[in-house]
Amino acid sequence: MTVTVVDRAHVVTVDAAGTEHEVGHVVVEGGRIAAVGPGSAPAAAREAAGRYVDAGGCLLTPGLVNTHHHLYQWATRGWAVDDPLFGWLTTLYPVWARLDEDLVSVAATAALVRLAATGCTMTADHHYVFPRDGGDVLGATIDAARRVGLRFHANRGSMDLGRSSGGLPPDTVVEDLDRILAASHDAIDRWHDPAPDAMTRVGLAPCSPFSVTGDLMRESAGLARADGVLLHTHLAETADEDAFCAERYGCRPLEYAESLGWAGPDVWYAHGVHLTDDEVTRIGRDGTGVAHCPTSNARLGAGIAPVPALLGADARVGLGVDGAASNESGDLWEELHHAALFARARGGPRALTVRAALRLATVGGAEVLGRAADTGSIEVGKLADLALWRLDGLPHAGVADPVAGLVLGSRPPLELLTVGGEVVVDGGVVTTVDEAALARAAERVHRTLTS
């Protein structure tokens, strides 16, 4: 059994007590955390270590968790850069209709490498475009995550409400209900792993109120609950969505989702920007999760989600990068940074503390994805999903509070990233993929898709 020791770091466990060790150590055995504590690691652990990391000058945190993404969109960054959501989607739907397995494989790999390089150990993806001649595009995302080495929640998305029926997407990118349900069931059978240390899980994710029917929402919820998987959708992202739901359904987006059975601890919504006080209370009461995507919401001019209020209502809240076409950087650390700043811009300097922001990015995300029993914090017995950040360079040297340096400063160099004890980033370099070759492939698929 391989033993890894990370020694002399400032350890922020993000456990329930908020335990930190100004100088501390973590011992990893068999992919899980065997010991964590103050001071240097015991001599016996150092001697047994197959890998010993002297982490003086570094901050050790749980790996960051991304609760909402569209990996395929890496191939279409930089489009409709000044449009709101509906205009942006209308521009890109016809482009995405040309996706195929190869294009998605490259785009997903590039987006996953970017996530890893910015501290992410576990990510959810929401893939909802399935061209009939595109091959196995969902499988391509799962294979990409396996190559890069991140824990992956593949959410089989869907759209069945085309423009001819009053929806936003063109009919060429929607599927019929029976095909969606058959493919959803197949995805769960093929790939979902319920084990505590699972690298791949599957959820069901009809896209949004303006691109799916109520029948699809109800049937997907029934299928997911029968098979024990989670449910995910976009909700309350923009004022345009509010207007669409008022006109078509005679209610607000949250009320519509609730009427279809979409609330509870097996559900999480992406965005949750446009919520009333009463809706925030209901989300907290029902145990529903929210993926907060501050950069994408700002880029599209959608607004700022009421994260402090959601936390005050005991809602489960994590962070999300969202699609790389509405967040061209694809940087998960940036979401941590922006979550803190945007909350304070709206609610004052105490609206979201730096440690509360770090919790959103780690165990908060793990709670949203139903994984907090095994990851999201640095505790004995949990999976060794760890991020080690260098704070001894000029941008951070001498910072009084290392957590403030991580959250409020510039992004520190990532010295080490492990997923279940396996090294994914070492010395700032993603070790599992040839980045130079990947960059060339990403340029190729971009030109193919947009020519």
C-alpha positions as CSV (number, residue, x, y, z in Angstrom):
1,M,0.0,0.0,0.0
2,T,1.5,3.3,-1.1
3,V,1.9,5.9,1.7
4,T,2.1,9.6,0.9
5,V,3.0,12.2,3.5
6,V,2.3,15.9,3.1
7,D,4.3,17.6,5.8
8,R,4.6,21.1,7.3
9,A,1.8,22.7,5.4
10,H,-0.8,25.1,6.7
11,V,-3.7,22.6,6.8
12,V,-7.3,23.8,6.4
13,T,-9.5,20.8,7.0
14,V,-12.9,22.4,6.3
15,D,-14.4,20.0,8.8
16,A,-17.5,20.8,10.8
17,A,-15.3,22.4,13.6
18,G,-13.3,24.5,11.2
19,T,-10.1,22.8,12.3
20,E,-6.8,24.4,11.0
21,H,-3.2,23.6,11.7
22,E,-0.8,26.4,11.1
23,V,1.9,23.8,10.7
24,G,0.4,20.4,10.1
25,H,0.6,17.1,8.3
26,V,-1.6,14.6,6.4
27,V,-0.8,10.9,5.8
28,V,-2.5,9.1,3.0
29,E,-2.8,5.3,2.7
30,G,-4.6,3.4,0.1
31,G,-6.3,6.4,-1.4
32,R,-7.7,7.6,1.9
33,I,-6.6,9.9,4.7
34,A,-5.0,7.9,7.5
35,A,-3.9,10.8,9.7
36,V,-4.2,14.5,10.0
37,G,-2.8,16.7,12.8
38,P,-0.6,19.5,14.0
39,G,3.1,19.6,13.7
40,S,5.4,17.4,11.5
41,A,4.4,13.9,10.6
42,P,5.6,11.2,13.0
43,A,8.9,9.7,12.1
44,A,7.4,6.3,11.4
45,A,5.0,7.8,8.8
46,R,7.9,9.7,7.2
47,E,10.0,6.6,7.0
48,A,7.1,4.5,5.5
49,A,6.3,7.1,2.9
50,G,6.6,6.2,-0.7
51,R,6.2,9.9,-1.4
52,Y,7.2,12.6,1.0
53,V,6.2,16.1,0.3
54,D,7.9,18.9,2.3
55,A,5.0,21.4,2.1
56,G,6.5,24.3,4.1
57,G,5.2,27.5,2.6
58,C,2.1,25.8,1.2
59,L,-1.6,25.7,2.1
60,L,-3.3,22.4,2.0
61,T,-7.0,22.3,1.3
62,P,-9.5,19.7,0.2
63,G,-9.7,19.5,-3.6
64,L,-12.2,21.9,-5.1
65,V,-15.6,20.6,-6.3
66,N,-17.3,21.8,-9.5
67,T,-21.1,21.3,-9.3
68,H,-22.1,22.5,-12.8
69,H,-20.3,22.5,-16.2
70,H,-20.8,22.0,-19.9
71,L,-17.4,20.5,-20.9
72,Y,-18.2,20.4,-24.7
73,Q,-18.5,24.1,-24.8
74,W,-14.7,24.5,-24.6
75,A,-14.8,24.3,-28.4
76,T,-17.0,27.4,-28.7
77,R,-15.5,29.9,-26.4
78,G,-15.6,33.5,-27.5
79,W,-18.9,33.5,-29.2
80,A,-21.8,36.0,-28.6
81,V,-19.6,37.7,-26.0
82,D,-22.0,40.7,-25.5
83,D,-25.3,38.8,-25.5
84,P,-27.6,37.8,-22.7
85,L,-28.4,34.1,-22.2
86,F,-31.2,33.7,-24.7
87,G,-29.3,35.5,-27.5
88,W,-26.2,33.6,-26.6
89,L,-28.0,30.2,-26.8
90,T,-29.8,31.1,-30.1
91,T,-26.4,31.9,-31.6
92,L,-24.7,28.7,-30.4
93,Y,-27.5,26.0,-30.7
94,P,-26.8,25.6,-34.5
95,V,-23.1,25.3,-33.9
96,W,-23.5,22.7,-31.2
97,A,-25.8,20.7,-33.6
98,R,-22.5,19.7,-35.4
99,L,-20.9,18.1,-32.4
100,D,-19.6,14.6,-32.6
101,E,-17.8,12.1,-30.4
102,D,-14.3,13.3,-31.4
103,L,-15.0,17.0,-31.0
104,V,-16.6,16.4,-27.5
105,S,-13.7,14.1,-26.5
106,V,-11.1,16.9,-27.2
107,A,-13.2,19.7,-25.8
108,A,-14.0,17.8,-22.6
109,T,-10.4,16.8,-22.1
110,A,-9.2,20.4,-22.4
111,A,-11.9,21.6,-20.0
112,L,-11.1,18.9,-17.5
113,V,-7.3,19.6,-17.7
114,R,-8.1,23.3,-17.0
115,L,-10.2,22.3,-14.0
116,A,-7.5,20.1,-12.6
117,A,-4.9,22.9,-13.0
118,T,-7.1,25.2,-11.0
119,G,-7.5,22.8,-8.0
120,C,-10.6,20.7,-9.0
121,T,-10.7,17.0,-7.9
122,M,-14.4,16.3,-8.7
123,T,-16.7,17.8,-11.3
124,A,-20.2,17.5,-12.5
125,D,-21.0,17.9,-16.2
126,H,-24.4,18.7,-17.8
127,H,-24.4,17.5,-21.4
128,Y,-27.7,18.1,-23.2
129,V,-26.9,18.2,-27.0
130,F,-27.0,14.8,-28.7
131,P,-26.8,15.1,-32.5
132,R,-28.2,11.9,-34.2
133,D,-25.0,11.2,-36.1
134,G,-22.7,12.4,-33.4
135,G,-21.7,9.0,-31.9
136,D,-21.4,8.4,-28.2
137,V,-20.8,12.0,-27.0
138,L,-21.7,11.3,-23.3
139,G,-19.3,8.4,-23.3
140,A,-16.6,10.7,-24.7
141,T,-16.9,12.9,-21.6
142,I,-16.7,10.0,-19.3
143,D,-13.6,8.7,-21.1
144,A,-12.0,12.1,-20.9
145,A,-12.5,12.3,-17.2
146,R,-10.9,8.9,-16.8
147,R,-7.9,10.0,-18.8
148,V,-7.4,13.2,-16.8
149,G,-8.1,11.4,-13.5
150,L,-10.9,13.5,-11.9
151,R,-14.0,12.2,-10.1
152,F,-16.9,12.7,-12.6
153,H,-20.6,13.1,-12.3
154,A,-21.9,12.8,-15.8
155,N,-25.5,14.2,-16.0
156,R,-27.3,12.9,-19.0
157,G,-29.1,16.1,-20.2
158,S,-31.9,16.4,-22.6
159,M,-34.1,18.8,-24.6
160,D,-37.5,17.9,-26.1
161,L,-39.2,21.3,-26.4
162,G,-38.2,22.7,-29.8
163,R,-39.0,26.1,-31.3
164,S,-42.0,24.7,-33.2
165,S,-43.6,23.8,-29.9
166,G,-42.8,27.1,-28.2
167,G,-39.4,26.3,-26.8
168,L,-36.1,28.2,-27.4
169,P,-33.9,25.6,-29.1
170,P,-34.3,24.8,-32.8
171,D,-36.0,21.5,-33.6
172,T,-32.8,20.1,-35.0
173,V,-31.2,19.8,-31.5
174,V,-34.1,18.3,-29.5
175,E,-34.9,14.6,-29.0
176,D,-38.2,12.8,-28.5
177,L,-39.3,11.7,-25.1
178,D,-38.9,7.9,-25.6
179,R,-35.4,8.3,-27.0
180,I,-34.3,10.4,-24.1
181,L,-35.7,8.0,-21.5
182,A,-34.1,5.0,-23.2
183,A,-30.8,6.7,-23.4
184,S,-31.0,7.9,-19.8
185,H,-31.7,4.4,-18.5
186,D,-28.8,3.0,-20.6
187,A,-26.4,5.7,-19.3
188,I,-27.3,4.7,-15.7
189,D,-26.8,1.0,-16.5
190,R,-23.5,1.5,-18.3
191,W,-21.7,4.0,-16.1
192,H,-23.3,4.8,-12.7
193,D,-21.2,3.6,-9.8
194,P,-22.8,4.0,-6.4
195,A,-19.7,3.0,-4.5
196,P,-18.3,5.5,-1.9
197,D,-15.1,5.9,-3.8
198,A,-16.7,6.0,-7.2
199,M,-14.9,7.8,-10.0
200,T,-18.0,8.0,-12.2
201,R,-21.6,8.6,-11.3
202,V,-24.5,9.4,-13.6
203,G,-27.5,11.8,-13.0
204,L,-30.4,12.9,-15.1
205,A,-30.6,16.5,-16.2
206,P,-33.4,17.8,-18.5
207,C,-32.0,21.1,-19.6
208,S,-34.3,24.0,-18.6
209,P,-37.9,25.2,-18.4
210,F,-37.6,26.7,-21.8
211,S,-36.2,23.6,-23.6
212,V,-38.0,20.6,-22.0
213,T,-41.6,19.5,-21.5
214,G,-43.3,18.8,-18.2
215,D,-43.6,15.2,-19.3
216,L,-39.9,14.9,-19.6
217,M,-39.3,16.5,-16.2
218,R,-41.8,14.1,-14.5
219,E,-40.6,10.9,-16.3
220,S,-36.9,11.8,-15.7
221,A,-37.7,12.3,-12.0
222,G,-39.4,8.9,-11.8
223,L,-36.6,7.1,-13.6
224,A,-33.9,8.8,-11.5
225,R,-35.6,7.9,-8.2
226,A,-36.3,4.4,-9.3
227,D,-32.6,3.9,-10.1
228,G,-31.2,6.0,-7.1
229,V,-29.5,8.8,-9.0
230,L,-29.6,12.5,-8.7
231,L,-31.5,15.1,-10.7
232,H,-30.2,18.4,-12.1
233,T,-31.5,21.3,-14.2
234,H,-31.0,25.0,-14.9
235,L,-33.4,27.2,-12.9
236,A,-34.0,30.8,-12.1
237,E,-31.0,32.0,-14.1
238,T,-32.4,35.1,-15.9
239,A,-35.3,37.5,-16.1
240,D,-36.1,36.1,-19.5
241,E,-36.7,32.7,-18.0
242,D,-39.1,34.3,-15.4
243,A,-41.0,35.9,-18.3
244,F,-41.1,32.6,-20.3
245,C,-42.4,30.6,-17.3
246,A,-45.0,33.3,-16.5
247,E,-46.3,33.3,-20.1
248,R,-46.2,29.5,-20.7
249,Y,-46.9,28.0,-17.3
250,G,-48.5,30.8,-15.4
251,C,-46.0,30.7,-12.5
252,R,-42.4,31.3,-11.6
253,P,-39.6,28.8,-12.5
254,L,-39.3,27.4,-9.0
255,E,-43.0,26.8,-8.6
256,Y,-43.0,25.1,-11.9
257,A,-40.2,22.8,-11.0
258,E,-41.7,22.0,-7.6
259,S,-45.1,21.1,-9.3
260,L,-43.2,18.4,-11.3
261,G,-41.6,16.9,-8.2
262,W,-38.3,18.6,-8.7
263,A,-37.4,19.5,-5.1
264,G,-35.6,17.6,-2.3
265,P,-32.2,16.3,-1.4
266,D,-31.8,14.4,-4.7
267,V,-32.2,17.6,-6.7
268,W,-29.9,20.5,-7.4
269,Y,-30.4,23.6,-9.6
270,A,-27.8,25.5,-11.6
271,H,-27.8,29.2,-10.9
272,G,-30.7,30.2,-8.7
273,V,-30.1,33.9,-9.4
274,H,-33.7,35.2,-9.5
275,L,-35.2,33.9,-6.3
276,T,-37.6,35.6,-3.9
277,D,-37.1,35.4,-0.2
278,D,-39.9,32.9,0.1
279,E,-38.3,30.7,-2.6
280,V,-35.0,30.8,-0.8
281,T,-36.7,29.6,2.3
282,R,-38.5,26.7,0.4
283,I,-35.2,25.6,-1.2
284,G,-33.6,25.4,2.3
285,R,-36.6,23.7,3.8
286,D,-36.7,21.0,1.0
287,G,-33.0,20.3,1.1
288,T,-32.6,21.1,-2.6
289,G,-29.1,22.1,-3.8
290,V,-27.9,25.1,-5.8
291,A,-24.8,25.4,-8.0
292,H,-23.6,29.0,-7.8
293,C,-21.9,30.1,-11.0
294,P,-20.8,33.7,-10.4
295,T,-18.5,34.2,-13.4
296,S,-20.9,32.9,-16.0
297,N,-23.8,34.8,-14.4
298,A,-21.7,38.0,-14.6
299,R,-20.5,37.3,-18.1
300,L,-24.1,36.9,-19.4
301,G,-25.4,39.8,-17.2
302,A,-27.8,37.5,-15.4
303,G,-27.2,38.8,-11.9
304,I,-25.8,37.6,-8.6
305,A,-27.3,34.6,-6.8
306,P,-28.5,35.3,-3.2
307,V,-25.9,32.9,-1.7
308,P,-25.7,34.4,1.8
309,A,-29.5,34.1,2.0
310,L,-29.5,30.5,0.7
311,L,-26.8,29.6,3.3
312,G,-28.9,31.3,6.0
313,A,-31.8,29.1,4.9
314,D,-29.7,26.0,5.3
315,A,-29.7,25.3,1.6
316,R,-26.9,23.1,0.1
317,V,-24.8,25.4,-2.1
318,G,-21.7,24.6,-4.1
319,L,-19.8,26.4,-6.9
320,G,-19.9,25.8,-10.7
321,V,-17.8,27.0,-13.6
322,D,-20.7,26.6,-16.0
323,G,-20.0,26.2,-19.7
324,A,-16.6,27.3,-21.1
325,A,-18.5,29.2,-23.8
326,S,-20.0,31.5,-21.1
327,N,-16.9,31.4,-18.9
328,E,-13.9,31.4,-21.2
329,S,-11.4,30.9,-18.5
330,G,-12.8,27.6,-17.2
331,D,-11.0,28.2,-13.9
332,L,-12.7,26.7,-10.8
333,W,-10.5,28.8,-8.4
334,E,-11.9,31.9,-10.1
335,E,-15.4,30.8,-8.9
336,L,-14.1,30.7,-5.3
337,H,-12.6,34.2,-5.7
338,H,-15.7,35.7,-7.4
339,A,-18.2,34.1,-5.0
340,A,-16.6,35.9,-2.1
341,L,-16.2,39.2,-3.9
342,F,-19.7,39.3,-5.5
343,A,-21.4,38.4,-2.3
344,R,-19.6,41.3,-0.6
345,A,-20.3,43.7,-3.4
346,R,-24.0,43.1,-2.8
347,G,-24.1,42.5,1.0
348,G,-21.1,44.1,2.5
349,P,-17.7,42.6,3.8
350,R,-19.3,40.1,6.1
351,A,-21.8,38.7,3.6
352,L,-19.5,35.8,2.8
353,T,-16.3,35.2,4.9
354,V,-13.2,33.7,3.2
355,R,-13.7,30.5,5.0
356,A,-17.3,30.3,4.1
357,A,-16.3,30.8,0.5
358,L,-13.8,28.0,0.8
359,R,-16.5,25.7,2.3
360,L,-18.7,26.4,-0.8
361,A,-15.8,25.3,-3.0
362,T,-15.1,22.1,-1.2
363,V,-17.4,20.3,1.2
364,G,-20.4,22.5,0.1
365,G,-20.0,21.1,-3.4
366,A,-19.6,17.6,-2.1
367,E,-22.9,18.0,-0.2
368,V,-24.6,19.1,-3.4
369,L,-23.4,16.0,-5.2
370,G,-24.1,13.7,-2.4
371,R,-20.5,12.9,-1.7
372,A,-19.8,14.7,1.6
373,A,-19.5,11.4,3.6
374,D,-16.4,10.6,1.7
375,T,-14.8,13.7,0.3
376,G,-14.8,17.5,0.5
377,S,-12.9,17.9,3.8
378,I,-9.6,16.7,5.2
379,E,-10.6,14.1,7.8
380,V,-9.4,10.6,8.7
381,G,-11.1,8.0,6.6
382,K,-12.1,10.4,3.8
383,L,-10.8,10.1,0.2
384,A,-7.4,11.8,-0.4
385,D,-8.8,14.4,-2.8
386,L,-6.3,17.2,-1.9
387,A,-5.0,20.5,-3.3
388,L,-1.7,21.9,-2.2
389,W,-1.2,25.6,-3.0
390,R,2.2,27.4,-2.9
391,L,2.0,30.6,-0.9
392,D,5.8,31.3,-0.6
393,G,6.1,33.2,-3.9
394,L,6.0,37.0,-4.2
395,P,2.3,37.4,-4.7
396,H,1.5,35.7,-1.4
397,A,4.6,35.7,0.7
398,G,4.0,37.3,4.1
399,V,0.2,37.3,3.8
400,A,-1.3,37.3,7.3
401,D,-4.0,34.8,6.7
402,P,-3.3,32.0,4.1
403,V,-7.0,31.4,3.5
404,A,-7.5,35.1,2.6
405,G,-4.4,34.8,0.4
406,L,-6.1,31.9,-1.5
407,V,-9.6,33.4,-1.7
408,L,-8.9,37.1,-2.1
409,G,-5.5,37.2,-3.7
410,S,-4.4,36.0,-7.1
411,R,-4.5,32.3,-7.8
412,P,-1.5,30.6,-6.2
413,P,0.6,28.0,-8.0
414,L,-0.9,24.6,-7.5
415,E,2.0,22.4,-6.2
416,L,0.1,19.1,-6.0
417,L,-3.3,17.7,-6.7
418,T,-4.3,14.2,-5.7
419,V,-7.6,12.3,-6.4
420,G,-7.9,9.3,-4.1
421,G,-4.2,9.7,-3.5
422,E,-3.3,9.5,-7.2
423,V,-1.3,12.5,-8.5
424,V,-3.0,14.5,-11.2
425,V,-1.0,17.8,-10.9
426,D,2.7,17.8,-9.8
427,G,4.7,21.0,-9.5
428,G,2.0,22.9,-11.4
429,V,1.9,20.5,-14.3
430,V,-1.0,18.2,-15.1
431,T,0.7,14.8,-15.3
432,T,-2.0,12.7,-17.0
433,V,-2.3,14.5,-20.3
434,D,0.2,16.1,-22.8
435,E,-1.0,19.7,-22.7
436,A,0.9,20.8,-25.8
437,A,-0.7,18.1,-27.9
438,L,-4.1,18.8,-26.4
439,A,-3.8,22.5,-27.2
440,R,-3.2,21.6,-30.9
441,A,-6.2,19.2,-30.9
442,A,-8.4,21.9,-29.3
443,E,-7.5,24.3,-32.0
444,R,-8.3,21.7,-34.6
445,V,-11.8,20.9,-33.2
446,H,-12.6,24.6,-32.8
447,R,-11.8,25.2,-36.5
448,T,-13.8,22.1,-37.5
449,L,-16.8,23.1,-35.5
450,T,-16.9,26.7,-36.4
451,S,-15.8,26.7,-40.0
